[in-house]
């Protein structure tokens, strides 16, 4: 498979299978980004964005020929995140882990040049400010809490939304939310147009549902935010990678599996090392929500920061059917999980934009809570997110149903919970609260922020345990 890369006035374009896929920035931001740094980004992103394709397409062509980019400096790190994603892919796609690993390791790569550009010769020098940050922003609960905390601490923030054309419904909702958000809070929001997104979309290629192709996206977004950090002199790039991202399980082949390996705390450290090396130590990569599980994030966002929480959008409506005027489809496991945790924390679901008329504790929603209730993995398969399908959220959902039950929630599944899980939840309540409503160890929050951030979390969670 031949991969080309062509520089444009606003970014670059990848050529794959006789089609072009552009990555575009606001013209002034790309124009001031140093040419030597553009070359380094192109070499590395061209590989990162396409290395999954031969294994994903499975058409017998197990080679990649990069006709216009050199061997990337970060290739060993990129290969690591892809390899560590494969056990979870195998588990969720029903394939052999060893076979997927073999196919990926047998990949043959050819580059136009083997003189690898090293970061210290292509560093993006700048006057970076530790009080300024670029936040990977999606209107999900994690990015909203990240911005809300930074806003309270009076940090200079730039919100970076990576707009992907293969999800037009999501983009439409996000654009509408963005206009209101910017007007209400005076926020600075920048959009990166990522036309390379179809390259990782199984539906675009006419393939059965697969998690393969999504394991590199956070790393990709990290590199893509470098021109923004350079333009705004931001000393931090922030992601919303929470404690739940560190969860693991053993797949049926006996491999330790990470549902989202490139969102783990230790991978954030790897991205930090990449970013530091590209900026002569000027820019850090971190997550200030790292020490929190989902329940704690929902609790803090919708109690301390209600004005921000009302913008929450965590659904993927293009993948699960257009929800019409609602930004929640109410027909997928992500909507179900958020609905559960809002009820568990005593929060009206309408505050997050969900429809009161949609009760996600009805019988038809049972497949969405497979982690707790089990069931046929083929039922509702298309509407299950990887994190929900693998079962690692079982205990958090157990506590979520228990708290929802205590808060007076109604529905078929509340009755099922009472029959099957109430006794366990009562016996384990203290243990579960001390896991999901506490502040866990953090290894990525910058030292200059850590004390203030953790103080905010303690104020909100102190009464929960």
Residue pairs with C-beta under 8 A, 6 or more apart in sequence:
1 16
1 17
1 50
1 53
1 54
1 61
1 63
1 64
1 65
2 15
2 16
2 65
2 67
3 14
3 15
3 16
3 46
3 50
3 64
3 65
3 66
3 67
3 69
4 14
4 15
4 66
4 67
4 68
5 12
5 13
5 14
5 15
5 42
5 46
5 66
5 68
5 69
6 12
6 13
6 15
6 20
6 68
7 38
7 42
8 22
8 24
9 27
9 30
9 31
10 24
10 25
10 26
10 27
10 30
11 22
11 23
11 24
11 25
11 30
12 22
12 23
12 38
12 42
12 45
13 20
13 21
13 22
13 23
13 195
14 20
14 21
14 22
14 23
14 46
14 49
14 50
14 196
14 199
15 21
16 50
16 53
16 199
21 195
21 196
21 198
21 199
22 193
22 195
22 196
23 45
23 192
23 193
23 194
23 195
23 196
23 224
24 30
24 192
24 193
24 195
25 33
25 192
25 193
25 227
25 228
26 190
26 191
28 231
29 190
29 227
29 228
29 231
30 38
30 227
32 230
32 231
33 124
33 226
33 227
33 230
33 231
34 124
34 125
36 117
36 121
36 122
37 122
37 123
37 124
37 226
37 230
37 278
39 117
39 122
40 73
40 117
40 119
40 122
40 278
41 223
41 226
42 69
43 69
43 70
43 71
43 72
43 73
43 117
44 72
44 73
44 74
44 75
44 78
44 223
45 220
45 223
45 224
46 66
46 69
46 72
47 64
47 66
47 69
47 72
47 75
47 78
47 109
48 72
48 74
48 78
48 216
48 219
48 220
48 223
49 196
49 199
49 200
49 216
49 220
50 64
50 199
51 64
51 78
51 79
51 82
51 107
51 109
51 216
52 82
52 200
52 212
52 213
52 215
52 216
53 64
53 199
54 61
54 62
54 63
54 64
54 103
54 107
55 62
55 100
55 103
55 104
55 107
55 212
56 200
56 202
56 205
56 207
56 210
56 212
56 213
57 205
57 207
58 103
62 103
62 106
62 107
62 108
63 107
63 108
63 109
63 110
64 107
64 108
64 109
64 110
65 109
65 110
66 109
66 110
66 111
66 112
67 112
68 112
69 111
69 112
69 113
70 111
70 112
70 113
70 114
70 115
70 116
70 117
71 109
71 111
71 113
71 114
71 116
72 78
72 116
73 116
73 117
73 118
73 119
74 274
77 270
77 274
78 216
78 219
80 270
81 215
81 216
81 219
81 261
81 262
81 267
81 270
82 104
82 215
82 216
83 101
83 104
83 105
84 215
84 258
84 261
85 211
85 212
85 214
85 215
85 216
85 258
85 261
85 262
86 97
86 100
86 101
86 104
86 212
86 215
87 97
87 251
87 253
87 255
87 256
87 257
87 258
88 211
88 251
88 257
88 258
88 259
88 261
88 386
88 390
89 95
89 100
89 210
89 211
89 212
89 215
90 96
90 97
90 99
90 100
90 251
90 253
90 255
90 257
91 97
91 249
91 251
91 252
91 257
91 390
92 211
92 386
92 389
92 390
93 209
93 210
93 211
93 212
96 253
97 251
97 253
97 255
98 253
100 212
119 277
119 278
120 277
120 280
122 278
123 277
123 278
123 279
123 280
124 226
124 229
124 230
124 278
124 279
124 282
125 279
125 280
125 282
126 229
126 230
126 233
126 279
126 282
127 233
128 229
128 233
128 234
128 235
128 279
128 282
128 283
129 156
129 233
129 234
129 235
130 235
130 236
130 284
130 446
130 448
131 155
131 156
131 235
132 155
132 156
132 157
132 158
132 232
132 233
132 234
132 235
132 236
133 150
133 155
133 156
133 157
133 158
133 234
133 235
133 236
133 237
133 238
134 157
134 158
134 159
134 160
134 225
134 228
134 229
134 232
134 234
134 236
134 237
134 238
135 143
135 146
135 147
135 150
135 157
135 158
135 159
135 160
135 238
136 143
136 160
136 162
136 218
136 221
136 222
136 225
136 237
136 238
136 239
136 240
137 143
137 147
137 159
137 160
137 161
137 189
138 161
138 174
138 240
138 313
139 174
139 177
139 181
139 311
139 312
139 313
139 314
140 240
140 312
140 313
140 314
141 240
141 294
141 297
141 298
141 301
141 309
141 312
141 314
141 338
142 239
142 240
142 241
142 242
142 289
142 297
143 159
143 240
144 301
144 305
144 308
144 309
144 311
144 312
145 240
145 289
145 297
145 300
145 301
145 305
145 308
146 238
146 239
146 240
146 287
146 288
146 289
147 157
147 159
147 187
147 308
148 301
148 304
148 305
148 308
149 288
149 453
149 456
150 157
150 238
150 288
151 157
151 185
151 308
152 305
152 456
153 449
153 452
153 453
156 232
156 234
157 187
157 188
158 188
158 189
158 190
158 228
158 232
158 234
159 187
159 188
159 189
159 190
160 189
160 190
160 192
160 221
160 225
160 228
161 174
161 178
161 189
161 190
161 191
161 192
162 191
162 192
162 194
162 221
162 224
163 171
163 174
163 191
163 192
163 193
163 194
164 170
164 171
164 194
164 195
164 197
165 171
165 193
165 194
165 195
165 197
165 198
166 197
166 198
166 201
166 203
166 204
166 318
167 197
167 316
167 318
167 319
168 318
169 317
169 318
169 322
169 323
170 313
170 316
170 317
170 318
173 313
173 317
173 327
174 313
177 311
177 313
177 327
178 189
180 311
181 187
181 189
181 311
182 188
182 189
184 307
185 308
188 232
190 228
192 224
192 225
192 228
194 224
198 204
199 213
200 213
200 214
200 216
200 217
201 213
202 208
202 209
202 210
202 212
202 213
203 319
209 381
209 382
211 386
214 386
215 260
215 261
215 262
216 262
217 262
218 239
218 241
218 260
218 262
218 263
218 267
218 271
219 262
219 267
219 271
219 274
221 239
222 237
222 239
222 271
222 274
222 275
222 285
223 274
225 237
226 237
226 275
226 278
226 279
226 283
228 234
229 235
229 237
229 275
229 279
229 283
230 279
234 283
235 282
235 283
235 284
236 283
236 284
236 285
236 286
236 446
237 275
237 283
237 284
237 285
237 286
238 285
238 286
238 287
238 288
239 263
239 268
239 285
239 286
239 287
240 287
240 289
241 263
241 264
241 265
241 268
241 287
241 289
241 290
242 287
242 289
242 290
242 292
242 293
242 294
242 297
243 290
243 291
243 292
243 293
243 440
244 293
244 294
244 387
244 392
244 393
244 396
245 259
245 260
245 263
245 264
245 265
246 264
246 265
247 258
247 259
247 392
247 393
248 256
248 257
248 258
248 392
249 256
249 257
249 390
249 391
249 392
250 256
250 257
251 257
257 390
258 264
259 386
259 387
259 390
259 392
260 386
260 387
261 267
265 287
265 290
265 442
265 443
265 444
266 443
268 285
268 286
268 287
268 290
268 444
269 443
269 444
271 285
272 284
272 285
272 286
272 444
274 285
275 283
275 284
275 285
276 282
276 283
276 284
284 446
285 444
286 444
286 445
286 446
286 449
287 444
287 445
288 445
288 449
288 453
289 297
290 440
290 442
290 443
290 444
290 445
291 439
291 440
291 441
291 442
291 445
291 454
291 457
292 300
292 439
292 440
292 457
293 396
293 435
293 436
293 437
293 440
294 337
294 341
294 393
294 396
294 436
295 341
295 344
295 345
295 396
295 399
295 400
295 436
295 437
296 436
296 437
296 438
296 439
296 457
296 461
296 464
298 338
298 341
298 342
298 344
298 345
298 347
299 345
299 437
299 460
299 461
299 464
300 456
300 457
300 460
300 461
301 308
301 309
301 312
302 309
302 342
302 345
302 347
302 351
302 352
303 345
303 347
303 460
304 456
304 459
304 460
306 351
309 347
309 351
309 352
310 351
310 352
310 353
311 353
312 338
312 352
312 353
313 327
313 328
313 353
314 328
314 334
314 335
314 338
315 323
315 327
315 328
315 329
315 332
315 334
315 335
315 338
316 329
316 332
316 334
316 385
317 323
317 327
317 328
317 329
319 332
320 329
320 331
320 332
320 382
320 383
321 329
321 331
322 329
323 329
323 330
323 331
326 353
326 354
326 355
327 353
328 335
328 338
328 352
328 353
328 354
328 355
328 358
329 335
330 339
330 354
330 355
330 358
330 360
331 383
332 368
332 383
332 384
332 385
333 368
333 369
333 370
333 380
333 383
333 384
333 385
333 388
333 389
334 385
334 388
335 354
335 360
335 368
336 360
336 365
336 368
336 369
336 388
337 368
337 369
337 388
337 393
337 397
338 352
338 354
339 349
339 354
339 360
339 361
340 360
340 369
340 397
340 400
340 401
340 404
341 400
342 348
342 349
342 351
342 352
342 354
343 349
343 361
343 400
343 403
343 404
343 407
343 409
344 399
344 400
344 401
344 402
344 403
344 404
344 407
345 403
346 403
346 407
348 356
349 355
349 356
350 356
359 410
359 411
360 368
360 411
361 404
361 409
361 410
361 411
361 412
361 413
361 414
362 411
362 412
362 413
363 412
363 413
365 413
366 373
366 375
366 412
366 413
366 416
367 375
367 376
367 379
367 380
367 383
367 384
368 380
368 383
368 384
368 388
369 397
369 413
370 377
370 380
370 384
370 388
370 389
370 391
371 388
371 390
371 391
371 392
371 393
371 394
371 397
372 394
372 397
372 398
372 401
372 417
372 421
373 413
373 416
373 420
377 389
381 389
387 393
395 428
395 432
395 435
395 436
396 432
396 436
398 421
398 424
398 425
398 428
398 432
399 425
399 429
399 432
399 433
399 436
401 413
401 414
401 417
401 421
401 425
402 417
402 421
402 422
402 425
402 426
402 429
402 432
404 414
405 414
405 417
405 418
405 422
417 425
425 432
433 464
433 465
434 465
437 461
437 464
437 465
438 461
438 465
439 454
439 457
439 458
439 461
442 450
442 454
445 453
445 454
